Structure formats: C-alpha cells, structure tokens
Amino acid sequence: MAPASKNIVEGAVCAVIGIGLALFTQDVHIPVVTLAKVGMVLIAVGGIQLLYGVYQAFSARSVE
C-alpha cells in the first residue's frame, strides 16, 4: 500500500472511531480522562493524518 493511501485510510478510521467515542461515551466516567475527550483527540489526529495523506497523494502526482 502506498504511503499516501495508507495515511488516508488510517486517518479516516481514526476519525470515525473518535466520532463514535465523542458521540456515544459522554455518560461513561473513567477516573483520569473522559472517553469523549479521547474521542475529540482522535478526531483531531485522524483529521491531520487524513489531510497529510491527501497532501502526499497530490504532491506525488505533481512530481510525475
């Protein structure tokens, strides 16, 4: 798998998992962190990784 498509897939999966955590775990209480906040972090990280994968894909096409 090319690095760009790998980053796109991983970013999308991470963002979807983060959205699920942010939406459906607001009533779950864990002593140190809340799962909703972990979901927000996963959304941010997944979005950044997704954008980086798209950047890699477009920069590879412009070189060819």
Backbone hydrogen bonds in HBPLUS format (Angstrom, degrees):
<---DONOR---> <-ACCEPTOR-->    atom                        ^
c    i                          cat <-CA-CA->   ^        H-A-AA   ^      H-
h    n   atom  resd res      DA  || num        DHA   H-A  angle D-A-AA Bond
n    s   type  num  typ     dist DA aas  dist angle  dist       angle   num
A0006-LYS N   A0002-ALA O   2.92 MM   4  6.09 155.8  1.98 156.9 164.9     1
A0007-ASN N   A0003-PRO O   2.99 MM   4  6.14 159.0  2.04 145.0 149.6     2
A0008-ILE N   A0004-ALA O   3.00 MM   4  6.25 153.6  2.07 147.2 155.0     3
A0009-VAL N   A0005-SER O   2.97 MM   4  6.13 164.7  1.99 148.3 151.7     4
A0010-GLU N   A0006-LYS O   2.94 MM   4  6.08 170.7  1.95 153.0 156.1     5
A0011-GLY N   A0007-ASN O   2.89 MM   4  5.83 157.1  1.94 141.9 148.8     6
A0012-ALA N   A0008-ILE O   2.99 MM   4  6.11 157.1  2.04 145.0 151.1     7
A0013-VAL N   A0009-VAL O   2.97 MM   4  6.16 165.0  1.99 154.7 158.5     8
A0014-CYS N   A0010-GLU O   2.95 MM   4  6.02 161.5  1.98 146.2 151.9     9
A0015-ALA N   A0011-GLY O   2.94 MM   4  6.06 157.4  1.99 144.8 151.0    10
A0016-VAL N   A0012-ALA O   2.95 MM   4  6.14 156.8  2.00 147.8 154.0    11
A0017-ILE N   A0013-VAL O   2.98 MM   4  6.19 162.9  2.01 151.9 156.2    12
A0018-GLY N   A0014-CYS O   2.93 MM   4  6.11 155.0  1.99 143.7 151.4    13
A0019-ILE N   A0015-ALA O   2.86 MM   4  6.11 151.9  1.93 146.6 154.0    14
A0020-GLY N   A0016-VAL O   3.00 MM   4  6.25 159.7  2.05 147.4 152.6    15
A0021-LEU N   A0017-ILE O   2.94 MM   4  6.24 159.1  1.98 150.6 156.2    16
A0022-ALA N   A0018-GLY O   2.86 MM   4  6.02 162.1  1.89 150.0 155.3    17
A0023-LEU N   A0019-ILE O   2.94 MM   4  6.06 152.6  2.02 149.1 155.8    18
A0024-PHE N   A0020-GLY O   2.99 MM   4  5.90 163.3  2.02 150.0 154.5    19
A0025-THR N   A0021-LEU O   3.24 MM   4  5.44 137.5  2.43 140.4 141.0    20
A0028-VAL N   A0025-THR O   3.39 MM   3  5.33 158.4  2.43  99.5 105.7    21
A0037-LYS N   A0034-THR O   3.14 MM   3  5.48 125.7  2.45 103.0 115.2    22
A0038-VAL N   A0034-THR O   3.20 MM   4  6.59 154.0  2.27 146.0 153.6    23
A0039-GLY N   A0035-LEU O   2.88 MM   4  6.08 147.8  1.98 140.7 149.6    24
A0040-MET N   A0036-ALA O   3.03 MM   4  6.38 145.9  2.15 139.9 148.4    25
A0041-VAL N   A0037-LYS O   3.05 MM   4  6.36 153.8  2.12 146.7 153.3    26
A0042-LEU N   A0038-VAL O   2.92 MM   4  6.20 157.3  1.97 148.4 154.9    27
A0043-ILE N   A0039-GLY O   2.90 MM   4  6.14 148.5  2.01 145.6 154.1    28
A0044-ALA N   A0040-MET O   3.07 MM   4  6.33 159.0  2.12 144.7 149.6    29
A0045-VAL N   A0041-VAL O   2.89 MM   4  6.15 169.1  1.91 157.1 159.9    30
A0046-GLY N   A0042-LEU O   2.84 MM   4  5.78 160.7  1.88 143.1 149.6    31
A0047-GLY N   A0043-ILE O   2.88 MM   4  5.96 152.2  1.96 142.9 150.8    32
A0048-ILE N   A0044-ALA O   2.98 MM   4  6.21 157.2  2.03 148.9 154.6    33
A0049-GLN N   A0045-VAL O   2.95 MM   4  6.15 162.0  1.98 150.1 155.2    34
A0050-LEU N   A0046-GLY O   2.86 MM   4  5.96 153.0  1.93 143.7 151.7    35
A0051-LEU N   A0047-GLY O   2.95 MM   4  6.12 161.3  1.99 146.7 151.3    36
A0052-TYR N   A0048-ILE O   2.94 MM   4  6.14 151.7  2.02 145.1 153.2    37
A0053-GLY N   A0049-GLN O   2.96 MM   4  6.17 152.8  2.04 144.8 151.7    38
A0054-VAL N   A0050-LEU O   3.04 MM   4  6.34 153.8  2.12 147.4 154.3    39
A0055-TYR N   A0051-LEU O   2.93 MM   4  6.14 154.6  2.00 144.0 151.3    40
A0056-GLN N   A0052-TYR O   2.86 MM   4  6.13 156.5  1.91 147.7 154.0    41
A0057-ALA N   A0053-GLY O   2.96 MM   4  6.18 154.2  2.03 143.8 150.7    42
A0058-PHE N   A0054-VAL O   3.00 MM   4  6.25 161.4  2.04 151.5 155.6    43
A0059-SER N   A0055-TYR O   2.87 MM   4  6.01 156.6  1.93 151.4 158.4    44
A0060-ALA N   A0056-GLN O   2.99 MM   4  6.03 147.6  2.09 142.4 150.3    45
A0061-ARG N   A0057-ALA O   3.22 MM   4  6.42 146.0  2.35 137.7 146.1    46
A0062-SER N   A0058-PHE O   3.12 MM   4  6.31 147.2  2.23 141.6 149.7    47
